[in-house]
């Protein structure tokens, strides 16, 4: 992975992989299909967690103690091609072991007898529609109702069926935004979506159901009910991410600020002017923060949420008001994400279409005009302000779109500045009474939108009292505070991560080399003090013992004859990998090289050195079999990490915020609570109601 997983993300990946391991066993041993879901609030990093799990599924992972499935085939399914494209980009962004060639966007003509192992195939609802060339020729009863299209020897249903029936392949379905298409739909189009999704899961047209189904969403109640009612899949435990941990991680904004008129009337232009002010304030605040931290600047975005049938001239008047209030905005900074996928004319403005997944990285877009098409599956962390011109009856659309705007722009909390940790929504069509419904929806969540953090109505910003003395602030920063322990934290990984950061910041030269040298010394000490135990364990790695059962048909007796065989490379490698999970793969590798360098010259005789490497892998494997070695090793790594954090605390505190955040995450990588300092607040936002 290119990203370091948060503690809750690591826990979720571990639990998901446990389910995938169990599902694989059920399918091959019992022939049973399985299903489970991953539930996490918007902004928790569900795609990053999925990337880590898919890496392990295809390639194995020592940290998660997971062996690869060589026959794994993944279908990534959603009801929106643009959502699939965004997901594909994020998987590439997050993973260093899944590349372009591993991900296939299925388009016509796609005619293959089976899916290929080790690949992710992106499919969406439209590919299974009646008019799709990818499935034409396959009716609901499993027969051909017309000739197949040219260049289409196999339909998608054929490909899925053949893949399921191949004993060397395992088909995994990842259902993105799993709550969609799984409920009790009302519109005909939604009925079609629901039918398609459930046919893929449960089987149709003579095709068996998918062997392993993994639903991913912020809210999966509909998915769970559909799986239970179908009764074809063994329901595995859902993986549920605690929203409190996500909030604490800083990945999602702390506050949603709601602005509503104090009186009844037409306040569209009033609140558009306020939105212009808020956009300018956010732009200036982020620019100031970027200068302070000498970092790249966040370019805030304003979203105009309009009704499904907007009056173009009215939208034009809103844009007139915006540009009159904020003349520094470029005239060509407006785009739309309407379902028509075309340039829109609003008054005097010609507003081009942009794909939702491109908005975040298109800094030229400062104002986005949207309906409700981007309310699910779209994220834009730099969206800081929204004006919703929808009526009070559309509060669901408002809460859904707000749910897409809660991810923090820098993937971390800005210390001491609540305004930069919030998103603002102005509601001209609402009054104080109706806005209470929005607040309740945001706080409690429903089957389409997860609950969020603090919601403030007509907030006011408060800054520090200039009369407070330095002594007061020193006392504030000294108040006791501790991190939440991580149950799966590994001290060696924490130490090597700390060493990397200290070296990158030029705080401790050669920190990585020094960390490994200290751990090598600790392992040497363990070898010296446990020489006899390790010798016995080492021999057990080199020899495989067993018993031969001899059954005498004549005498009706059964005897057991013991045997011993030399272990082959596969057995030694397996024992070494188990040890590497204790010491960490990186430390295990460097320790093997350290030991080999003592007995052979890696430059002079390559063959001799390779033999030494193999011998030392056996030694490390034997070390890992000593019962008490893990607690001893972990204690040594933890002691050095704590010593370095204490020794270099002042230098770390003097770093920029993004660098301090890296160390904060390392401090949290502990099975025990760790002491941390509070940050002096720069701005606090309080409700004005």
SEKOLNU-851996 format. One line per 8 residues: for each residue z, y, x of C-alpha. Coordinates in steps of 0.05 Angstrom, whole numbers. Example, Ala and Ser with C-alpha at 12.3 -4.5 7.8 and 13.67 -1.06 7.14 Angstrom:
2
156/-90/246 | 143/-21/273
***
This chain:
689
0/0/0 | -15/71/22 | 45/97/-17 | 118/81/-8 | 143/54/-74 | 203/85/-108 | 262/38/-118 | 248/29/-192
174/17/-176 | 192/-38/-126 | 238/-71/-177 | 184/-68/-231 | 132/-98/-184 | 180/-153/-164 | 194/-170/-237 | 120/-167/-255
102/-215/-198 | 157/-263/-220 | 123/-264/-288 | 54/-274/-258 | 81/-332/-216 | 112/-364/-277 | 49/-352/-319 | 6/-386/-266
53/-446/-266 | 53/-451/-342 | -23/-449/-344 | -35/-503/-291 | 23/-548/-306 | 28/-543/-382 | -37/-510/-404 | 4/-455/-437
-21/-383/-442 | 29/-327/-426 | 38/-253/-439 | 85/-197/-419 | 85/-122/-415 | 104/-67/-367 | 135/-7/-402 | 147/58/-366
147/131/-387 | 86/174/-373 | 86/196/-300 | 125/136/-274 | 66/112/-234 | 44/51/-274 | -23/47/-238 | 12/49/-170
57/-8/-192 | -3/-47/-217 | -39/-35/-151 | 20/-64/-112 | 23/-125/-158 | -52/-137/-153 | -50/-131/-77 | 2/-186/-76
-37/-227/-127 | -99/-226/-84 | -69/-224/-14 | 4/-245/-19 | 63/-203/1 | 121/-221/46 | 166/-165/21 | 161/-190/-50
162/-263/-28 | 97/-276/-65 | 41/-322/-45 | -31/-303/-61 | -70/-337/-118 | -137/-353/-84 | -169/-363/-153 | -145/-299/-185
-195/-260/-227 | -172/-196/-262 | -203/-162/-322 | -178/-90/-328 | -189/-71/-401 | -182/-5/-439 | -217/28/-498 | -243/86/-456
-294/82/-398 | -268/148/-369 | -198/120/-368 | -224/59/-330 | -258/105/-280 | -194/144/-269 | -156/79/-259 | -208/52/-210
-201/116/-169 | -125/111/-169 | -125/39/-147 | -169/58/-88 | -123/117/-74 | -60/74/-75 | -82/8/-43 | -103/-5/28
-122/-78/13 | -165/-68/-50 | -232/-35/-34 | -295/-13/-71 | -328/-81/-67 | -267/-114/-100 | -275/-72/-163 | -334/-82/-210
-352/-36/-267 | -388/-82/-316 | -453/-51/-340 | -517/-79/-369 | -550/-120/-341 | -490/-162/-321 | -509/-235/-326 | -465/-282/-288
-440/-352/-305 | -369/-337/-281 | -328/-280/-254 | -315/-282/-179 | -245/-295/-150 | -211/-236/-116 | -244/-183/-158 | -224/-134/-213
-274/-126/-270 | -269/-62/-311 | -286/-72/-384 | -277/-29/-446 | -281/-39/-521 | -352/-12/-528 | -379/-68/-483 | -361/-118/-538
-389/-78/-597 | -443/-107/-641 | -497/-64/-609 | -477/-79/-538 | -531/-115/-498 | -475/-150/-459 | -455/-192/-519 | -518/-195/-562
-537/-265/-581 | -465/-288/-591 | -440/-290/-663 | -369/-296/-690 | -376/-371/-698 | -398/-383/-627 | -472/-393/-639 | -535/-355/-622
-559/-312/-680 | -618/-282/-643 | -651/-287/-575 | -613/-260/-516 | -637/-194/-487 | -680/-194/-426 | -643/-207/-360 | -582/-230/-400
-578/-306/-388 | -502/-302/-400 | -464/-257/-448 | -395/-231/-431 | -366/-283/-477 | -402/-338/-437 | -376/-309/-371 | -304/-306/-398
-308/-377/-425 | -336/-407/-361 | -284/-371/-320 | -227/-397/-363 | -254/-468/-359 | -262/-467/-283 | -200/-504/-255 | -205/-465/-190
-200/-397/-224 | -143/-361/-262 | -163/-305/-308 | -113/-248/-315 | -124/-194/-367 | -91/-126/-354 | -92/-87/-419 | -86/-13/-403
-54/32/-456 | -34/-33/-490 | -9/0/-554 | -80/22/-572 | -121/-25/-614 | -61/-70/-628 | -31/-38/-689 | -48/-35/-763
-108/11/-760 | -133/53/-819 | -202/77/-798 | -261/29/-794 | -272/45/-720 | -199/29/-705 | -205/-36/-744 | -264/-55/-699
-224/-38/-636 | -165/-79/-660 | -209/-139/-675 | -244/-136/-607 | -179/-131/-568 | -146/-188/-605 | -207/-232/-599 | -207/-222/-524
-133/-240/-520 | -131/-298/-569 | -203/-323/-563 | -262/-320/-609 | -332/-347/-619 | -313/-413/-587 | -282/-379/-527 | -211/-397/-508
-157/-343/-504 | -141/-309/-438 | -92/-350/-397 | -49/-291/-373 | -43/-225/-410 | -8/-165/-380 | 0/-104/-424 | 14/-36/-392
35/25/-431 | 89/77/-442 | 102/44/-510 | 83/-28/-522 | 116/-45/-588 | 49/-56/-622 | 27/-101/-565 | 90/-143/-569
84/-151/-644 | 11/-171/-639 | 26/-223/-586 | 84/-251/-627 | 45/-254/-692 | -14/-290/-660 | 33/-343/-632 | -16/-367/-579
20/-341/-517 | 87/-357/-487 | 124/-290/-486 | 152/-275/-417 | 207/-222/-407 | 180/-152/-411 | 186/-108/-349 | 220/-44/-371
228/15/-325 | 290/57/-337 | 266/127/-356 | 329/157/-325 | 308/130/-257 | 239/159/-265 | 268/227/-282 | 314/224/-221
255/207/-176 | 223/275/-187 | 156/246/-207 | 159/277/-276 | 178/348/-295 | 249/360/-317 | 237/408/-374 | 189/422/-430
192/495/-452 | 171/510/-524 | 153/581/-546 | 150/596/-621 | 145/661/-661 | 210/690/-689 | 174/709/-753 | 121/682/-800
50/709/-789 | -13/705/-746 | 12/707/-674 | -47/675/-639 | -64/735/-595 | 9/750/-582 | 22/681/-553 | -45/680/-517
-22/742/-479 | 44/707/-465 | 6/646/-440 | -34/691/-393 | 31/720/-366 | 60/650/-357 | -3/626/-321 | 0/686/-275
74/675/-262 | 62/602/-246 | 4/619/-200 | 45/671/-162 | 106/624/-159 | 65/566/-130 | 30/613/-81 | 97/639/-57
125/568/-50 | 63/547/-11 | 72/606/37 | 146/590/46 | 133/517/60 | 67/528/97 | 35/476/52 | -26/469/7
-23/511/-56 | -19/484/-127 | -71/516/-173 | -39/519/-243 | -80/503/-305 | -76/531/-376 | -95/484/-433 | -120/511/-500
-110/456/-552 | -155/470/-611 | -166/436/-679 | -218/381/-685 | -265/430/-720 | -252/496/-683 | -285/562/-701 | -326/579/-638
-318/654/-650 | -243/648/-657 | -238/609/-591 | -281/664/-561 | -230/717/-584 | -173/677/-552 | -212/677/-487 | -225/752/-493
-150/763/-500 | -135/718/-441 | -183/753/-393 | -161/822/-416 | -89/804/-400 | -105/767/-335 | -168/800/-307 | -160/767/-239
-184/701/-269 | -257/685/-251 | -304/689/-310 | -330/618/-297 | -262/584/-294 | -264/554/-364 | -285/482/-381 | -281/436/-442
-266/362/-451 | -294/355/-522 | -320/288/-545 | -390/317/-551 | -394/317/-474 | -436/381/-475 | -433/455/-460 | -397/494/-516
-409/566/-537 | -346/605/-554 | -364/677/-571 | -395/707/-508 | -373/648/-465 | -414/588/-445 | -363/534/-428 | -388/471/-391
-362/401/-403 | -321/365/-350 | -297/293/-350 | -221/290/-361 | -208/250/-298 | -242/304/-256 | -199/363/-281 | -141/352/-233
-184/356/-170 | -230/411/-196 | -191/473/-175 | -244/519/-203 | -221/500/-273 | -164/546/-291 | -171/543/-367 | -186/478/-404
-205/476/-478 | -187/409/-510 | -180/375/-577 | -142/310/-578 | -188/264/-538 | -145/271/-476 | -79/258/-510 | -75/187/-481
-93/159/-413 | -105/226/-378 | -60/261/-328 | -65/331/-299 | -2/349/-259 | -25/420/-246 | -27/435/-322 | 31/484/-326
19/520/-392 | -9/498/-460 | -25/539/-522 | -34/494/-582 | -72/524/-640 | -63/461/-682 | -25/466/-747 | 47/444/-757
22/379/-788 | -9/359/-721 | 56/354/-684 | 38/283/-661 | -24/308/-625 | 18/362/-592 | 71/314/-567 | 19/265/-541
-17/318/-501 | 48/345/-473 | 62/274/-451 | 0/278/-406 | 24/342/-373 | 93/321/-348 | 74/293/-280 | 98/338/-224
41/370/-182 | 70/349/-115 | 99/282/-139 | 168/308/-124 | 220/357/-152 | 220/428/-124 | 292/438/-100 | 330/493/-135
272/519/-178 | 274/494/-250 | 214/537/-270 | 169/499/-222 | 197/434/-249 | 176/449/-321 | 115/454/-367 | 108/508/-420
79/499/-490 | 66/558/-538 | 60/542/-612 | 31/601/-652 | 24/560/-717 | 96/536/-716 | 162/568/-736 | 232/550/-714
241/499/-769 | 177/460/-757 | 186/462/-681 | 250/421/-691 | 205/363/-709 | 168/369/-643 | 234/372/-605 | 259/309/-640
194/273/-626 | 197/292/-553 | 269/272/-544 | 267/206/-583 | 195/183/-572 | 156/139/-620 | 104/83/-616 | 52/129/-585
94/177/-542 | 153/160/-496 | 217/201/-497 | 220/259/-448 | 274/300/-412 | 303/367/-431 | 267/408/-485 | 282/483/-489
260/530/-544 | 242/602/-526 | 276/594/-458 | 300/649/-411 | 300/646/-336 | 364/658/-297 | 367/674/-223 | 427/669/-175
480/723/-179 | 467/769/-119 | 541/786/-118 | 562/714/-102 | 586/708/-30 | 560/660/22 | 627/623/19 | 614/606/-55
546/577/-40 | 573/537/19 | 626/508/-26 | 572/492/-78 | 528/456/-28 | 588/417/-2 | 605/388/-71 | 605/311/-67
542/277/-92 | 515/206/-81 | 450/169/-89 | 438/110/-135 | 440/43/-96 | 377/1/-92 | 391/-72/-102 | 330/-96/-62
335/-47/-3 | 324/-77/66 | 361/-43/124 | 307/-60/176 | 253/-29/133 | 296/32/123 | 308/40/198 | 234/33/217
214/82/162 | 266/131/188 | 240/122/259 | 169/137/237 | 191/202/203 | 234/224/262 | 175/212/310 | 126/248/264
171/310/261 | 182/308/337 | 257/301/326 | 264/237/366 | 209/219/414 | 191/145/414 | 236/132/355 | 197/71/332
199/39/400 | 274/54/405 | 288/25/336 | 251/-40/353 | 286/-45/421 | 353/-39/387 | 335/-93/336 | 308/-138/392
374/-131/428 | 411/-150/365 | 368/-212/357 | 379/-230/431 | 454/-225/419 | 448/-271/359 | 409/-321/400 | 462/-320/455
521/-329/408 | 487/-382/365 | 447/-420/417 | 464/-491/393 | 451/-475/319 | 385/-441/335 | 363/-499/379 | 375/-548/322
340/-503/272 | 282/-494/320 | 273/-569/326 | 275/-575/250 | 215/-528/248 | 176/-570/298 | 189/-636/263 | 177/-655/190
221/-712/168 | 212/-754/105 | 219/-822/75 | 169/-877/57 | 186/-916/-5 | 171/-991/2 | 170/-1029/-65 | 169/-1105/-61
136/-1136/-122 | 158/-1205/-100 | 232/-1190/-89 | 236/-1134/-140 | 269/-1089/-88 | 258/-1019/-62 | 274/-994/8 | 267/-926/42
239/-920/113 | 249/-854/148 | 192/-821/188 | 183/-760/232 | 119/-722/245 | 103/-662/288 | 94/-600/246 | 24/-570/244
6/-497/249 | 9/-487/173 | 81/-512/170 | 102/-468/229 | 67/-407/199 | 103/-419/132 | 171/-423/167 | 155/-360/207
135/-321/144 | 202/-340/112 | 238/-313/173 | 195/-250/172 | 220/-236/102 | 290/-231/131 | 274/-189/193 | 213/-153/164
142/-172/184 | 137/-113/232 | 201/-128/270 | 185/-203/271 | 117/-190/302 | 144/-143/356 | 201/-190/372 | 153/-248/382
112/-205/430 | 175/-182/465 | 197/-255/477 | 127/-277/497 | 122/-221/548 | 182/-251/584 | 148/-317/598 | 74/-300/602
28/-244/624 | -14/-223/564 | -67/-194/611 | -72/-248/664 | -80/-312/623 | -99/-305/550 | -90/-379/534 | -21/-382/565
0/-320/527 | -25/-347/461 | 15/-411/473 | 76/-367/487 | 64/-329/422 | 63/-394/383 | 127/-418/417 | 163/-353/401
141/-356/328 | 177/-423/325 | 239/-389/356 | 238/-334/304 | 228/-386/249 | 290/-422/274 | 329/-357/277 | 313/-345/204
343/-412/185 | 413/-394/212 | 454/-378/151 | 493/-318/176 | 436/-285/214 | 412/-240/157 | 479/-206/144 | 488/-195/219
418/-167/229 | 422/-123/167 | 489/-94/191 | 459/-75/259 | 399/-41/227 | 442/-4/177 | 490/20/231 | 434/50/273
400/84/213 | 466/117/192 | 478/140/263 | 409/172/268 | 415/205/200 | 482/235/220 | 459/256/290 | 396/291/266
421/318/199 | 415/392/219 | 343/384/245 | 324/348/181 | 355/402/138 | 313/455/174 | 248/421/155 | 201/440/98
216/413/29 | 163/359/30 | 190/332/95 | 262/335/71 | 239/295/10 | 213/240/56 | 282/233/88 | 317/237/21
277/176/-1 | 298/140/63 | 371/157/51 | 365/125/-18 | 338/60/12 | 407/29/13 | 445/-23/-27 | 506/23/-25
512/95/-52 | 497/147/2 | 526/217/8 | 476/274/-2 | 481/349/-6 | 467/393/-66 | 411/445/-63 | 425/518/-77
388/537/-142 | 334/590/-140 | 320/594/-215 | 351/560/-276 | 319/557/-344 | 363/559/-407 | 345/555/-480 | 339/623/-514
353/595/-584
***
